[in-house]
Amino acid sequence: MGEGRKLFCERGKICYNISLVKEYLLRDIRDIISVMRGTRFAKTHTAEEMPVILKGHLSVIARKLSGVDMELQRNKETNLIIAAKRINGLIICPGEIFSFWRLVGKPTAKKGYLEGLTISRGRLGRAIGGGLCQLANLIHWLILNSPLEVTELHHHSDALFPDERRRVPFGTGTSVFYKNVDYRFKNTLSEPVQLLVWVENGVLYGELRGNTPPKYRYVIREEGHHFAKEGEDYFRCSKIYRDIFDRESGELLRSELILTNHSKVMYDHSLIPKGEIKA
């Protein structure tokens, strides 16, 4: 392929849409084959809450982000309310797979979704249903703090914004894009778990619940955080670990390296804290 030659999907809107349809079909075919081989996707909901909170979390919806129209942030709240209702109360039985898009479905204006912020190839944009990554991020954080197994995850590759009321280590989120960029996990326990997600007063809440108290406690921590200049660019660097403790004794059972961050800073370099830049 000659240098600078465009991919088929980059040759205009029609070509892009054709490429999307192709990816949708490939995803559907893979899922059909997977189901034929015994995979089961979680789809049962109940209003009855399981008694034990295994992990809870919350995140503020509207944040002031450099260069982002606050209207998109307000619209995101509407989008999150609609999507959360498709997941809230979901029961994931032993061996079942959670699939974000199989539950949420395609976000369309007809369903009430509004234009929200999107991120694609390191660029900010706007589209119907934008902002649903925040819901996937919250669910992923719950799963990181549990023994459940993540089976599909797509990390954001770039640092698009400076920190603003961040509650979790940088890089522990996930991208979702209907429907070929999904977020999935498997219930590897011997009993069912339940997901609760809802929006209240501008805050997104989530709980992972079960019937029995957890045996382990999880701590997600970041080490070696700094910014490094490489040529004319800056990169945000760190390592993310997961420490697993025995809940009864407090003993550290093991530490797992789950992510190495080397993310290109896409925002104004003057916003990088000077004391966090290493040569």
N, C-alpha and C positions, 0 to 999 in steps of 0.2 A: 504494500500500500504506500503510495507516495506521501511525502510529508505534507501535512496540512489538509489531506483529503478528508472530506466530511463523511461521517457515518450516515447510514441510510436514515436513521431517526432524526438527524440534524438537517435534513434537506427540505424542511418545510413542515407545516402543520399536518398535512395529509400523511406524509411519511411517518411523522411522529405518532399519529393516532394508529396507523397500521402496525407500527412496532409495539404499541401498547396492547393492542388486541392480540398480537402474537404472544406476548408475555402472559396475558390473561389465560389464553388457551393452554399454554405450557404449564402454568400453575394448576389449572383445572385438571389437566391430564395426569399430572404427578399426584394430585390429591385423590383422584379416582383410583389410580393404581395402588396408592397407599391404603385406602379404605378397603380395597379388595384383598389386601394382604393383612388386614386386621386392625388398622389404625382406627381409633374412635375419637371423634371430635366432641368436646363438651358443648352441650346445647340446652341443658335443663336448668330452668330458673325456679326459685322459690322465694316467697316473701318471708318465710320463717328463717331467722338468723341462727347460724350455728353459735354455740355458747362461748367458745374460747377465741379471743383475738390473738392470732399468731404474730401478726405485725400490722401496725397502723401507720399512716403517713398522710401528710397534707401538703399542698402547694398553692401559693397565691397565684391567681390566674392573670391579672393585669399587672405587668411589670413595665417600668419605663425603660425601654430599650433604645439605644442610639439609632436614629434613622428609621424607626418603625412608627407608622401611623397608629395612634392610640385607638382609632376606630377599629382597626384590625384586632386589637387586643380585646375590645369590648365584644366584637363579633365572636371571638374565640370562646367566650363564656357560653354563648348560645350553642355553639357547635359541641362543646364539651357536655352540656346538659343533655343534648339529644343522644350523643354517643354513649354516655354513661348509663342511660336508661336501658340500652341494649345489652349491657354487661352486668349491671347491678343484680345481685342475688344469684349469680351463676354458680352452679355446683360442678366441680371438676372431680369426677370419680377416679379411683385408682386406675392408672394406665391411660386415662384420657388426655387429649391434647387441647390446650387453649389456643385458639387462633383469633387474633384481634379482628381481622377483616371478615372472617366468616361470621362473626357475631355482629359487628357494626354495620357491615354492608357498604355499598358505595354511597359516599356523602353527596347528595344532590340538593339543588335549590327546592325541588318539589317536596323533599323531606323536611324542609325548614332550615337547612344549613345556609350560612352566610359566608361571605368572603373573609378569609383569615390569612394569617401569615404562613408562608410555605418556605421551605429550604430545599434547594435542589442544586447539586453540584457546586456547593459552596456559595450559592447566590440566593438572595432573598427575593421572594415573589409573593403573589397573592392569588388565591384560588378558593372556590367554594369548598367549604369543609376544612380550611386551613386551621392549624393549631392543635390537631388531634394528637400530635406527638406528645403533648404534655400528659395526656391520659395514658399512652403507652409507657412513657417514662415512669409515671407513678406506679403502674402495675409492675414494671420491671424492678423497681426498687423494692417492692413487697416480696417479689420472688427471690431477689438477691439475698434477702434476709430470711430465707427458708431453705429446706433441703430439696425443693422442687427443681427440676432440670430444664434450663433454657435450651430450646431446640432450634430457634431461629432468632437472630439478633443482627441488626444493622446499625453500627455506630455512626454518629455524626463525625466526619473526618476533620472538620475545621472548627476553630474557636471564633464564633461569629459575634459574640457580645462579651463585654466585660461583666464581671460578677455583679448581680443585683439581687440581694436577698436570697442567695443560693443556700439551700438547706442540705445538699448532698455533694459529695466530691465531684469535681469536674470530670466529664467523660462517661458517667454511669447511665446516660440516657440511651435512647434507641430511636432510629428513624422508622417511620411507617409511611407507605405510599400505596394507595389502592392499585391493585391488590397483590401485586407481585413482590412488594417489599413489606413483609408481614412481621409481626412479633408473635412468637409461639413458645409455650412451655408445656412440659409433661408432668402430670402428677405421679411421682415415683413412690408415693407413700402407700401404705396398706389401707388407708381410710380416705374418705372424700374431704375436700376442702371447698371453701366458698369465697367468692370475691364480692365485696361490696364497694361500689364507687358512686359518688354523688357530688353535686355542687350545692354549696350553701353560702350566701353572702360573699360572693366573689372568691371563694376558696374551693379547690378541688380536694375531696377527701377519698381515702381508700383504706380498706381493711382486708386482710387475708385471715379467714376464720377456719376453725376446725372444731372437732368434738373433744379432743384431749389436749392438755397442755404440752407445749413443745419441749423436747429434750435438750435442745441446743439454743444458744444465743449467738447471734451474728453481729460482727462489727465490721463495717466497710470503712477503710481508711486510705488516705492518700499520703504517699511518701515522696520526698524529693521534688516538691512542686517548685518550678521556676520557669522563667521565659528565657529562651536562647535566640540570639541573632544569628541567622545563617544567610550570608549575602545581604540582600536588602530586605529580607523577610524576618519575621519573628515567629517562634513556635512556642506553644505552651506545652511543657513537658512534666510528666510525673508518672508514678506507678500506683496502681490501685490494688489493694489487697483485701481479702476477706478472711477475717479471723473467726474461727469457730470454737466456742466455749461450751463445756458441759454446764448446763444451767444449774444443776444441783450443787456441784462442787466448785464451780467457777474456774476449773482447769482449762487452760488453752489446749485444745486437741490438735489443731493444725492451722496453718496460715496458707492461703492460696493467692497467687498472683493472678488477677482476673483481667487486667488491662494495663497496657503501656501506652501512655498518651504522648503523641508527638503531633500536635494539632496546629496548623497554620493559623496565625492571628489575622482575621479578616477585618477587624475594626480599626479605628484610628490608633496608631501606635503610641500617640501621646497619652492615651488612657491606661497604658500598661504601668503598673506601679514600679518606679525606678529601682526600689530596693529588692525587687523580685527578678531582676534581669541579671543573668550570669553570662560571663564571656564564654 
